[in-house]
Amino acid sequence: MDDSDYKQAEIDDGDAITAFTRDISAQAQELVLTHNGATVGAILTQAQYQWFLDQLDQADIPDYLADRANDEADAISLDALKKELGQ
């Protein structure tokens, strides 16, 4: 399996997402999830997720993280996201 085949998938392409997650331990790149050309999320590999956690551990920005944890200005509910995606 070539990793570049799974670098990006439309959010409703269940086959591509399932294939990526089935073999995620062998993946070298994240799977970027899109909807109508816009990025809506990503599935990270273990190495990428660990890197992300390490960055949080090393960051000296507790006030920023606390502020973002309670920031709902640009947030939408799961139900609203489902409606937006037509599900």
C-alpha positions in Angstrom: 0.0 0.0 0.0 1.4 3.4 -0.9 0.9 6.0 1.8 0.3 8.7 -0.7 -2.9 6.9 -1.7 -4.3 7.6 1.7 -3.1 11.2 2.3 -6.6 12.6 1.6 -10.1 11.3 1.5 -13.6 12.7 1.3 -15.4 12.4 4.6 -18.0 10.2 2.9 -15.5 7.8 1.4 -15.9 5.1 4.0 -13.9 2.5 2.1 -10.8 4.7 2.0 -11.1 5.7 5.6 -11.7 2.0 6.7 -8.7 0.9 4.7 -6.5 3.6 6.3 -7.6 2.9 9.8 -7.3 -0.9 9.3 -3.6 -0.5 8.5 -2.9 2.6 10.6 0.1 1.1 12.3 1.8 0.9 8.9 0.9 4.4 7.9 3.6 7.1 7.7 1.2 10.1 7.0 -2.0 11.3 8.4 -5.3 10.9 6.5 -6.7 14.4 5.9 -10.5 14.3 5.8 -12.3 16.7 3.4 -15.8 17.6 2.5 -16.4 19.4 -0.8 -12.7 20.3 -0.9 -12.5 21.8 2.6 -10.5 20.1 5.3 -12.8 19.0 8.2 -10.4 16.7 10.2 -7.6 14.3 10.1 -6.6 10.9 11.4 -3.1 11.0 12.9 -0.6 8.2 13.0 0.8 7.2 16.4 4.0 9.1 15.8 2.2 12.3 14.9 -0.2 12.0 17.9 2.8 11.5 20.2 4.6 14.5 18.7 1.4 16.6 19.3 1.2 15.5 22.9 4.9 16.2 23.4 4.4 19.7 22.0 1.6 20.3 24.5 3.8 19.0 27.3 6.6 21.3 26.4 4.4 24.4 25.8 4.3 26.9 28.5 0.9 28.2 27.6 -1.6 27.0 30.2 -3.7 30.2 30.1 -4.0 29.8 26.3 -5.1 26.2 26.6 -7.6 27.0 29.3 -9.0 29.8 27.2 -9.3 27.5 24.1 -10.9 24.7 26.2 -13.8 27.0 26.9 -13.9 28.9 23.6 -17.2 28.1 21.8 -17.2 31.0 19.5 -16.4 29.0 16.4 -17.7 25.6 17.7 -20.7 23.8 16.4 -22.5 20.8 17.9 -22.1 17.3 16.6 -25.8 17.4 15.3 -25.1 20.7 13.5 -22.0 19.1 11.9 -24.0 16.1 10.8 -26.6 18.3 9.2 -23.9 20.4 7.5 -22.4 17.2 6.1 -25.9 16.0 5.0 -26.1 13.0 7.3 
